[in-house]
């Protein structure tokens, strides 16, 4: 099955995505152990989670949580400033997380306040990722019929029919034994 829809642009304009087109209030989902910690500790934890791709953003209005994943350069220890920019504004981080959501290539764009971990965010259609995904051959679809054998229509000779007992000497259960 293909990863993306054939007509992604129109799919992005449909009902599910329309609530995410405009800037909406979002919140960084903090882990329980870091909620009460000092600001520096929470920011360090955010940076670690961004690096490890284990962080989530929640849209407050509808409760939708989306994972943040960033393309990492080989041997990089953190996402590039294109995806996680802590230097653009003081006390804020600008995030861009490309993803395939419901078969549509899009990017989650978020600006978070580092004091409150609240911010604004929205989804944008990602034309570059959509083009790349459309050009990627879907080898899985071609391989599947060869890898998955057809389910046998005839019962196997190694399995006894259901009406016979499985073990020697075992008697079939009757309705009266229950």
Residue pairs with C-beta under 8 A, 6 or more apart in sequence:
1 140
1 141
2 103
2 138
2 141
3 100
3 103
3 133
3 138
4 100
4 103
4 104
4 105
4 130
4 133
4 134
5 11
5 103
5 104
8 103
8 104
8 105
8 125
8 130
9 125
9 130
11 17
11 102
11 103
11 104
12 104
12 106
12 125
16 102
17 101
17 102
17 104
17 106
17 123
19 61
19 62
20 59
20 64
20 122
20 123
21 122
21 123
22 122
23 120
23 121
23 122
24 59
24 60
24 61
24 120
24 121
24 122
25 59
25 60
25 61
25 118
25 119
25 120
26 57
26 58
26 59
26 60
26 110
26 112
26 118
26 119
26 120
26 121
27 57
27 58
27 60
27 117
27 118
27 119
28 46
28 55
28 56
28 57
28 58
28 112
28 117
28 118
28 119
29 55
29 56
29 57
29 58
29 65
30 42
30 45
30 117
31 45
31 49
34 41
34 42
34 45
37 45
39 114
39 115
42 117
43 114
46 55
46 93
46 114
46 117
47 78
47 84
47 86
49 55
49 68
50 68
50 70
50 78
50 79
50 84
50 95
51 77
51 78
51 79
53 67
53 68
53 69
53 70
54 67
55 67
55 68
56 65
56 66
56 67
56 68
57 65
57 66
57 68
57 95
57 97
57 108
57 110
57 121
58 64
58 65
58 66
59 65
59 66
59 121
66 97
66 99
66 101
66 108
67 97
67 99
68 95
68 97
68 108
69 97
69 98
69 99
70 79
70 80
70 83
70 84
70 97
71 79
71 83
71 98
72 79
73 80
78 84
81 87
82 96
83 95
83 96
83 97
84 93
84 94
84 95
84 96
85 93
85 94
85 95
86 93
88 94
89 111
91 113
91 114
91 115
92 111
92 112
92 113
92 114
92 119
93 111
93 112
93 114
94 109
94 110
94 111
95 108
95 109
95 110
95 111
95 112
95 121
96 107
96 108
96 109
96 110
97 107
97 108
97 110
98 105
98 106
98 107
98 126
98 129
99 105
99 106
99 107
99 108
100 106
100 129
100 133
101 123
104 125
104 130
105 125
105 126
105 129
105 130
105 133
106 123
106 124
106 125
106 126
106 129
107 123
107 124
107 126
107 129
108 121
108 122
108 123
109 121
109 122
109 123
109 124
110 119
110 120
110 121
111 119
111 120
111 121
112 118
112 119
113 119
155 161
160 166
163 172
164 172
165 171
165 172
